[in-house]
Amino acid sequence: DRAFYKRRFGPVAVTLGRQPIDWGSGRFWQPLNVFGAFAPTALDTDYKPGIDAAVIDWFPSAFSSLTAAYVLAPRHNAAVDDSAAIHYRRQVGERSEIALLAGKVIGNDVVGASFESDWAGVGWRIEGVRYDLKQTREKSLFWIAGVDYQFIGGTLISAEWYDNSHGATSENSLTGMLSDPLVASGLQQQLGRRVLGLSASKDITPLINTSYKLFASALKDAVGDRTTTSLLHQLSFVYSVSNESDLLLS
């Protein structure tokens, strides 16, 4: 899953090999994670497998970073091009952060940005990427907006709205998304156009955490005259067995 060499030169770090690249600020979806993100229903998100890449990180200050990544395409798929992107992050003030992204991912030109902050104890964020799709010669916008709030008792609630203009809006177009290059290569997991995600989590004891997620999406039926809603419920319990192991039930 991971095998890389890393060398630091003052404020610059160079990493070569199979390594994880994890960008974006969303809780369920991260549009800036253009090289692959966890699905919102993934059970284990603590460990991310690596991809073959060369990455240069520059830290011009203690509150900013500039990353350039060149990612090799899978050798077994000649139809997929190598990818490259530049990602910039910077803290703004005491409570806010911005990020900018530009690059070419499997042949598609991408530009994106995110902003996250908090107001009156409520954390909020907005994040989006625009794609110039090579195969269809279309433009698409993939963006999310979300909020978080933690109660005094420790319960954390999150809500996030997902909108991908390239996604399916009907049952007929849903199956066609399975052959989409971004979906087939694992760079985007969600097939539908719009999804609402809600979650609540709480530490029952210092060793036991429980969480509940709800995802809601709507599609027009095969005839196109009626809209049907799909709901997914996910309840999980995590017990910390030791410092290095957890037991998860979902």
C-alpha positions in Angstrom: 0.0 0.0 0.0 2.8 2.4 0.7 6.6 2.5 -0.2 8.2 5.9 -0.6 11.4 7.8 0.0 11.2 11.3 1.6 13.9 13.9 1.9 13.7 17.4 3.5 15.7 20.4 2.4 14.8 23.1 4.9 11.3 24.3 4.0 11.0 21.9 1.1 10.2 18.2 1.2 10.4 15.8 -1.7 8.6 12.4 -1.6 9.0 9.7 -4.3 7.0 6.5 -4.5 3.7 5.0 -3.4 2.2 7.5 -1.0 -1.2 8.9 0.0 -2.4 12.3 -1.3 -5.3 13.6 0.8 -6.7 17.1 0.1 -10.0 18.8 0.8 -11.9 19.8 3.9 -15.4 18.2 3.4 -16.7 15.6 5.9 -18.4 13.3 3.5 -17.1 14.5 0.1 -13.9 16.4 -0.8 -14.0 17.8 -4.3 -10.3 18.9 -4.0 -9.3 15.3 -3.4 -8.9 14.9 -7.1 -6.6 11.8 -6.8 -9.2 9.7 -4.9 -11.1 10.1 -1.7 -12.9 7.8 0.7 -16.5 7.0 0.0 -18.8 8.7 2.6 -19.9 5.3 3.8 -16.4 3.9 4.2 -16.0 2.2 7.6 -12.2 2.7 8.0 -10.9 6.1 7.0 -7.8 6.1 9.3 -5.5 4.6 6.7 -5.4 5.6 3.1 -3.4 3.4 0.6 -0.9 5.2 -1.6 -0.6 6.0 -5.3 2.6 6.2 -7.3 3.6 9.8 -7.4 6.3 12.4 -7.1 5.4 15.2 -4.6 7.2 18.4 -3.7 5.9 20.3 -0.6 7.1 23.8 0.1 6.2 25.5 3.4 6.8 29.3 2.9 5.5 30.0 6.4 4.1 28.2 9.5 0.6 28.8 8.2 0.8 28.0 4.5 1.9 25.2 2.1 2.3 24.7 -1.6 2.3 21.2 -3.0 3.0 20.0 -6.5 2.2 16.4 -7.4 2.8 14.3 -10.5 0.9 11.0 -10.4 1.5 8.0 -12.6 -1.4 6.4 -14.4 -2.1 2.7 -13.8 0.3 0.7 -16.0 -2.5 -1.8 -16.9 -4.7 0.9 -18.4 -3.2 2.7 -21.4 -6.3 4.8 -21.9 -5.6 6.8 -18.7 -3.1 9.6 -18.8 -0.7 10.7 -16.1 -1.9 13.4 -13.8 -0.4 16.5 -12.2 -1.8 19.2 -9.9 -0.7 22.1 -7.6 -2.5 22.6 -4.3 -2.1 25.7 -2.0 -3.4 26.1 1.5 -3.2 29.1 3.8 -4.6 30.1 7.2 -6.6 33.4 7.1 -6.9 35.1 10.4 -7.3 32.8 13.5 -10.2 30.7 12.4 -10.3 30.5 8.6 -8.5 28.6 5.9 -8.4 28.8 2.1 -7.2 26.3 -0.5 -6.7 26.6 -4.2 -6.0 23.9 -6.8 -5.2 23.6 -10.5 -4.0 20.8 -12.7 -4.8 18.0 -15.2 -6.3 14.8 -13.9 -6.4 11.8 -16.3 -6.6 14.3 -19.1 -9.2 16.6 -17.6 -8.3 20.2 -16.8 -9.4 21.0 -13.2 -9.5 24.2 -11.1 -10.9 24.4 -7.6 -11.0 26.3 -4.3 -12.3 25.9 -0.7 -12.9 28.1 2.3 -13.7 27.0 5.8 -14.3 29.0 9.0 -16.7 29.1 12.0 -19.3 31.5 13.3 -20.9 31.5 16.8 -19.6 28.0 17.4 -20.8 26.6 14.1 -18.1 25.4 11.7 -18.9 25.8 8.0 -17.2 25.2 4.7 -17.6 25.4 0.9 -15.5 23.5 -1.6 -15.7 23.0 -5.3 -13.9 21.9 -8.5 -14.6 22.6 -12.1 -13.7 20.0 -14.7 -13.2 20.3 -18.4 -14.0 16.8 -19.4 -11.8 15.5 -22.2 -14.0 12.7 -23.5 -17.3 14.5 -23.7 -15.9 18.0 -24.2 -18.2 19.2 -21.5 -17.7 21.3 -18.4 -18.9 20.1 -15.0 -19.0 21.6 -11.5 -18.6 19.5 -8.4 -19.2 21.3 -5.1 -20.2 20.8 -1.5 -21.3 23.0 1.4 -21.5 21.9 5.0 -21.8 22.8 8.6 -20.7 21.3 12.0 -21.8 21.9 15.5 -20.7 20.2 18.8 -23.0 20.3 21.8 -21.7 20.7 25.4 -22.3 17.0 26.0 -19.9 16.0 23.2 -22.4 15.1 20.5 -21.1 16.3 17.1 -23.6 16.8 14.3 -22.7 17.5 10.6 -24.7 18.3 7.5 -23.3 18.5 4.0 -24.9 19.1 0.6 -23.4 17.5 -2.5 -24.0 18.7 -6.1 -22.2 17.3 -9.1 -23.5 18.7 -12.4 -22.0 15.6 -14.2 -24.0 13.2 -12.0 -27.1 11.2 -12.9 -30.5 12.8 -12.6 -32.7 9.8 -13.6 -32.6 6.0 -13.3 -31.8 5.7 -17.0 -28.7 7.8 -16.7 -27.5 6.1 -13.5 -26.2 3.0 -15.1 -24.2 5.0 -17.7 -22.2 6.6 -14.9 -20.6 3.3 -14.1 -18.5 3.6 -17.3 -17.5 7.2 -16.6 -13.7 7.5 -16.4 -13.7 9.4 -13.1 -16.0 6.8 -11.5 -14.3 3.7 -13.1 -10.9 4.9 -11.9 -12.1 5.5 -8.4 -11.6 9.2 -8.4 -15.3 9.9 -7.7 -17.6 7.5 -5.9 -21.0 9.2 -6.0 -23.1 8.6 -9.1 -26.1 10.9 -8.5 -26.4 14.6 -9.1 -27.4 15.8 -5.7 -27.1 14.2 -2.2 -27.8 15.4 1.3 -25.6 13.9 4.1 -26.4 14.1 7.8 -24.4 12.6 10.7 -24.3 12.5 14.5 -21.5 11.0 16.6 -20.8 10.8 20.3 -18.2 9.2 22.7 -20.3 7.0 25.0 -17.2 6.2 27.1 -13.6 7.1 26.5 -13.3 3.7 24.7 -16.6 3.5 22.8 -17.8 5.8 20.0 -21.1 5.6 18.1 -22.1 7.4 15.0 -25.2 7.6 12.7 -25.2 8.7 9.1 -28.1 9.4 6.8 -27.8 10.0 3.0 -30.8 11.1 0.9 -30.9 11.4 -2.9 -33.6 11.7 -5.5 -33.9 10.5 -9.1 -36.5 10.6 -11.8 -37.9 7.2 -12.7 -37.5 5.4 -16.0 -40.5 7.1 -17.5 -39.4 10.5 -16.3 -42.7 11.6 -14.8 -42.1 10.8 -11.1 -39.2 11.5 -8.7 -38.2 8.7 -6.2 -36.1 9.3 -3.1 -33.5 6.9 -1.9 -32.4 6.8 1.8 -29.3 5.1 3.3 -28.9 4.7 7.0 -25.6 3.7 8.6 -25.1 3.0 12.3 -21.6 2.3 13.6 -20.0 1.4 16.9 -16.2 1.6 17.5 -14.5 0.0 20.6 -10.9 0.8 21.3 -9.4 -2.5 22.1 -5.8 -1.2 22.5 -3.6 1.7 21.4 -3.2 0.0 18.0 -6.5 -1.8 17.4 -10.2 -1.1 17.2 -13.3 -3.3 16.9 -15.9 -1.8 14.6 -19.5 -2.9 14.1 -21.7 -1.3 11.5 
